[in-house]
Amino acid sequence: MGANSPEAIRLDDNDKDNDEEIEAQIADLERRVAEAKSKRRQPTPTSQSASTHPTLFHPPTAPTPASHFLLLLSDSALPLGSFAFSSGLESYLAHQKPPPFPPPPSLPPLPAFATFLPLSLSSHASTTLPFVLAAHRTHHHHHPNTRHPAARLAALDDAQDATLVCTVGRRASIAQGRALLGIWERSFAAEAGMRSGTGAGAGAGQAALREFAGLLRGASSSSSSSSRPGGGRGGDDDDDDDDGGGGDPPAVAAHLAPLFGAVCALVGLGLEQTAYVFLLGHVKALVSAAVRAGVFGPYQAQKTLASGGVRELIAAVIAREWETPVEEAGQNVPVMDLWVGRHEVLYSRIFNS
């Protein structure tokens, strides 16, 4: 049988078919092996959950001391006496008169609180925030060659006292500042000392507050001793920050703004955190006063605090006053001093000032 016979050709074709079939089987087996190997590399759901189980339940990390003090200083229950003050809101409401004719429906009037809040926040920031920032920077970045922190704090307090020209607002600032100083001495100082250890900066800052408190107590004791023989001062709280007409004026007044900045620096709060919590505390006090004055209810109060408008207002005034030196701090809403100052002449009122 020749090589070119039909039988030989058929054998060659069968061999080619067998080879192609074998190659196909080999390729299929290789594909299956590759798939099996890839499945072996990928963890099964059971093994995956077992391997990730330890990472899902790491021991919780404790909050930093600064975060803890941030919550304490932003708490409405902090006994600063803010509940006794309306920051001019009650007087503002009492002095509002209805328009002689109703506005058109296309231009409804803004609610009273929505008008008052931006004015009050802007006024508060322009008169106090530069002192908060300056005191924080002094105690947070103190250098041994710079001015002593206690002297710097007393100078800031004196400048703040000169900035507040409204007697009622000045008295409220002093009352809250002295309350904060008492909270620091009785509640925060020991824990803040344990947090900061024995660092030179922290020790100088705490010593500055002790010296500042000593100046205040010394002035108070000398004023009270000089007033005892005449018996003219009595126990009127409104005159606690004056010299009562006898003796020298107090060395320090203890305004809230510089003391707040110093305390926040010593407990580890950042500069941005300090500015934000200081202004947020003012907004919370205003909202609380509005609830007690019957402007709106507690749910609307929380809605106001949670609104993006409040956050934007606070951020805007912080950015505006971030580089303002204390020499340029002052009232930018003059009518606010009129509202605050006329609070005491209201026929009836629910707030102390």
TORPALO-11855 format. One line per field, with one value per residue (C-alpha): residue number from 1; residue in one letter; x, y, z. Coordinates in steps of 0.02 Angstrom, whole numbers. Example, Ala and Ser with C-alpha at 12.3 -4.5 7.8 and 13.67 -1.06 7.14 Angstrom:
n: 1	2 .
res: A	S .
c1: 615	684 .
c2: -225	-53 .
c3: 390	357 .
end
This chain:
n: 1	2	3	4	5	6	7	8	9	10	11	12	13	14	15	16	17	18	19	20	21	22	23	24	25	26	27	28	29	30	31	32	33	34	35	36	37	38	39	40	41	42	43	44	45	46	47	48	49	50	51	52	53	54	55	56	57	58	59	60	61	62	63	64	65	66	67	68	69	70	71	72	73	74	75	76	77	78	79	80	81	82	83	84	85	86	87	88	89	90	91	92	93	94	95	96	97	98	99	100	101	102	103	104	105	106	107	108	109	110	111	112	113	114	115	116	117	118	119	120	121	122	123	124	125	126	127	128	129	130	131	132	133	134	135	136	137	138	139	140	141	142	143	144	145	146	147	148	149	150	151	152	153	154	155	156	157	158	159	160	161	162	163	164	165	166	167	168	169	170	171	172	173	174	175	176	177	178	179	180	181	182	183	184	185	186	187	188	189	190	191	192	193	194	195	196	197	198	199	200	201	202	203	204	205	206	207	208	209	210	211	212	213	214	215	216	217	218	219	220	221	222	223	224	225	226	227	228	229	230	231	232	233	234	235	236	237	238	239	240	241	242	243	244	245	246	247	248	249	250	251	252	253	254	255	256	257	258	259	260	261	262	263	264	265	266	267	268	269	270	271	272	273	274	275	276	277	278	279	280	281	282	283	284	285	286	287	288	289	290	291	292	293	294	295	296	297	298	299	300	301	302	303	304	305	306	307	308	309	310	311	312	313	314	315	316	317	318	319	320	321	322	323	324	325	326	327	328	329	330	331	332	333	334	335	336	337	338	339	340	341	342	343	344	345	346	347	348	349	350	351	352	353 .
res: M	G	A	N	S	P	E	A	I	R	L	D	D	N	D	K	D	N	D	E	E	I	E	A	Q	I	A	D	L	E	R	R	V	A	E	A	K	S	K	R	R	Q	P	T	P	T	S	Q	S	A	S	T	H	P	T	L	F	H	P	P	T	A	P	T	P	A	S	H	F	L	L	L	L	S	D	S	A	L	P	L	G	S	F	A	F	S	S	G	L	E	S	Y	L	A	H	Q	K	P	P	P	F	P	P	P	P	S	L	P	P	L	P	A	F	A	T	F	L	P	L	S	L	S	S	H	A	S	T	T	L	P	F	V	L	A	A	H	R	T	H	H	H	H	H	P	N	T	R	H	P	A	A	R	L	A	A	L	D	D	A	Q	D	A	T	L	V	C	T	V	G	R	R	A	S	I	A	Q	G	R	A	L	L	G	I	W	E	R	S	F	A	A	E	A	G	M	R	S	G	T	G	A	G	A	G	A	G	Q	A	A	L	R	E	F	A	G	L	L	R	G	A	S	S	S	S	S	S	S	S	R	P	G	G	G	R	G	G	D	D	D	D	D	D	D	D	G	G	G	G	D	P	P	A	V	A	A	H	L	A	P	L	F	G	A	V	C	A	L	V	G	L	G	L	E	Q	T	A	Y	V	F	L	L	G	H	V	K	A	L	V	S	A	A	V	R	A	G	V	F	G	P	Y	Q	A	Q	K	T	L	A	S	G	G	V	R	E	L	I	A	A	V	I	A	R	E	W	E	T	P	V	E	E	A	G	Q	N	V	P	V	M	D	L	W	V	G	R	H	E	V	L	Y	S	R	I	F	N	S .
c1: 0	76	102	-26	-159	-329	-302	-140	-223	-364	-239	-149	-315	-359	-190	-216	-390	-321	-183	-305	-419	-274	-218	-393	-399	-230	-287	-447	-349	-228	-374	-452	-286	-266	-441	-411	-249	-334	-472	-342	-260	-425	-487	-658	-792	-767	-578	-591	-704	-590	-436	-516	-604	-459	-441	-624	-613	-456	-461	-540	-419	-452	-494	-355	-360	-380	-536	-605	-577	-652	-815	-810	-780	-917	-1043	-1191	-1184	-1014	-1052	-1006	-1174	-1220	-1401	-1416	-1371	-1462	-1321	-1444	-1577	-1711	-1682	-1680	-1849	-1922	-1867	-1936	-2093	-2211	-2202	-2338	-2403	-2384	-2248	-2298	-2318	-2171	-2055	-2099	-2001	-1860	-1889	-1819	-1690	-1629	-1592	-1513	-1398	-1277	-1265	-1231	-1103	-1011	-1009	-950	-811	-747	-736	-674	-602	-436	-405	-447	-325	-188	-199	-194	-42	46	23	43	201	283	471	581	647	474	367	310	141	62	110	50	-115	-140	-102	-229	-357	-325	-343	-505	-570	-537	-618	-786	-867	-1040	-1050	-1177	-1077	-917	-995	-1058	-886	-804	-931	-905	-716	-706	-819	-702	-552	-638	-676	-494	-430	-556	-586	-466	-295	-249	-301	-219	-59	-60	-92	48	175	320	351	423	289	145	220	243	64	-10	100	36	-144	-102	-16	-163	-285	-175	-183	-373	-389	-267	-366	-531	-466	-389	-549	-657	-544	-539	-728	-769	-745	-863	-983	-1029	-1010	-1120	-1143	-1201	-1137	-1144	-998	-883	-775	-760	-659	-817	-754	-621	-449	-357	-441	-409	-249	-346	-530	-529	-625	-686	-600	-414	-443	-535	-391	-264	-363	-391	-205	-160	-281	-214	-346	-287	-308	-448	-538	-525	-598	-739	-793	-786	-904	-1014	-1037	-1101	-1224	-1284	-1312	-1413	-1518	-1549	-1602	-1719	-1803	-1831	-1894	-2023	-1951	-1955	-1958	-1820	-1832	-1813	-1667	-1576	-1617	-1538	-1381	-1365	-1392	-1258	-1293	-1227	-1070	-1040	-1067	-942	-813	-832	-804	-656	-575	-611	-532	-392	-254	-337	-219	-293	-255	-383	-518	-679	-865	-919	-1107	-1128	-1315	-1275	-1206	-1369	-1474	-1363	-1350	-1538	-1575	-1571	-1704	-1833	-1992	-1991	-1857	-1816	-1627	-1501	-1417 .
c2: 0	162	319	412	278	325	215	307	476	423	366	533	626	518	554	740	730	632	760	905	816	782	963	1020	904	968	1149	1109	1024	1171	1291	1190	1182	1370	1398	1280	1369	1539	1476	1409	1582	1670	1641	1565	1668	1563	1580	1764	1800	1699	1794	1966	1928	1984	2151	2194	2189	2285	2360	2534	2678	2797	2977	3101	3215	3364	3287	3254	3435	3495	3409	3480	3658	3647	3577	3690	3630	3712	3828	3994	4073	4094	4052	4219	4322	4348	4445	4581	4465	4507	4694	4674	4587	4717	4861	4788	4875	4806	4897	5028	4927	4742	4696	4624	4435	4422	4495	4415	4483	4380	4304	4409	4280	4253	4439	4452	4299	4358	4531	4462	4335	4465	4586	4453	4396	4570	4620	4458	4331	4422	4411	4225	4191	4301	4218	4044	4088	4160	4004	3876	3948	4023	4049	4080	4242	4315	4412	4316	4231	4304	4481	4450	4380	4530	4648	4560	4569	4755	4784	4684	4790	4947	4875	4839	5009	4944	4927	4787	4684	4717	4656	4497	4462	4482	4371	4231	4252	4236	4084	4003	4043	3958	3805	3796	3806	3687	3562	3568	3617	3450	3346	3465	3454	3264	3274	3395	3316	3424	3519	3693	3773	3690	3730	3913	3922	3849	3961	4110	4067	4044	4213	4292	4219	4284	4460	4448	4381	4510	4651	4581	4558	4732	4810	4718	4761	4945	4950	4868	5020	5128	4987	5070	4928	4793	4637	4702	4587	4726	4814	4665	4726	4907	4985	5044	5223	5177	5102	5062	4978	4791	4738	4622	4610	4427	4443	4283	4295	4295	4169	4053	4057	4022	3878	3798	3807	3724	3578	3544	3617	3682	3862	3823	3714	3851	3984	3872	3810	3988	4055	3901	3928	4103	4036	3901	4032	4138	3989	3942	4121	4118	3959	4033	4195	4099	4138	3955	3782	3658	3563	3721	3766	3605	3628	3800	3735	3592	3702	3734	3919	3925	3829	3947	4100	4039	3992	4161	4266	4156	4184	4371	4390	4261	4390	4537	4608	4650	4833	4832	4733	4828	4839	4824	4827	4987	4961	4801	4905	5002	4844	4768	4930	4962	4790	4857	4988	4861	4866	4677	4553	4370	4382	4458	4554 .
c3: 0	-57	48	-53	-43	28	180	226	207	323	455	449	471	621	700	677	754	901	926	923	1046	1162	1150	1191	1342	1401	1382	1478	1617	1628	1638	1780	1872	1857	1921	2067	2111	2105	2219	2339	2348	2385	2563	2581	2673	2828	2827	2783	2931	3041	2983	2999	3163	3274	3181	3202	3391	3433	3607	3597	3607	3750	3702	3726	3878	3762	3685	3859	3913	3748	3793	3969	3912	3780	3904	3941	4121	4148	4295	4215	4255	4071	4112	4202	4048	3884	3797	3750	3676	3804	3782	3593	3596	3714	3603	3442	3382	3250	3082	3051	2905	2864	2739	2570	2563	2444	2578	2744	2893	2964	3136	3276	3329	3150	3142	3313	3307	3170	3249	3422	3361	3258	3405	3526	3410	3372	3556	3636	3512	3484	3672	3674	3532	3606	3777	3699	3593	3745	3851	3712	3632	3785	3769	3921	3843	3813	3934	4088	4055	4212	4161	3984	4046	4162	4017	3906	4046	4066	3878	3876	4020	3919	3763	3845	3861	3908	4097	4091	3967	4063	4224	4142	4067	4237	4324	4198	4199	4387	4379	4252	4361	4507	4400	4349	4526	4604	4465	4317	4382	4462	4312	4189	4290	4280	4092	4054	4170	4225	4063	4082	3972	4063	4232	4185	4121	4280	4386	4285	4325	4509	4512	4419	4545	4685	4614	4608	4785	4851	4773	4837	5014	5021	4953	5078	5224	5176	5159	5327	5440	5336	5298	5135	5010	5079	4975	4808	4672	4544	4627	4642	4499	4558	4695	4784	4794	4922	4900	4739	4591	4576	4490	4376	4330	4271	4108	4025	3855	3905	4044	3924	3802	3939	4013	3842	3803	3969	3944	3770	3653	3486	3434	3309	3437	3567	3453	3395	3566	3635	3502	3504	3690	3653	3524	3645	3780	3658	3604	3785	3824	3673	3737	3910	3833	3734	3562	3511	3587	3629	3464	3362	3475	3433	3249	3257	3341	3216	3064	2936	2950	3128	3079	2934	3044	3173	3040	2956	3112	3164	2994	3008	3180	3162	3137	3227	3359	3528	3497	3356	3447	3477	3452	3270	3307	3411	3435	3530	3674	3678	3687	3822	3920	3920	3991	4168	4132	4072	4174	4195	4147	4174	4156	4274	4133 .
end
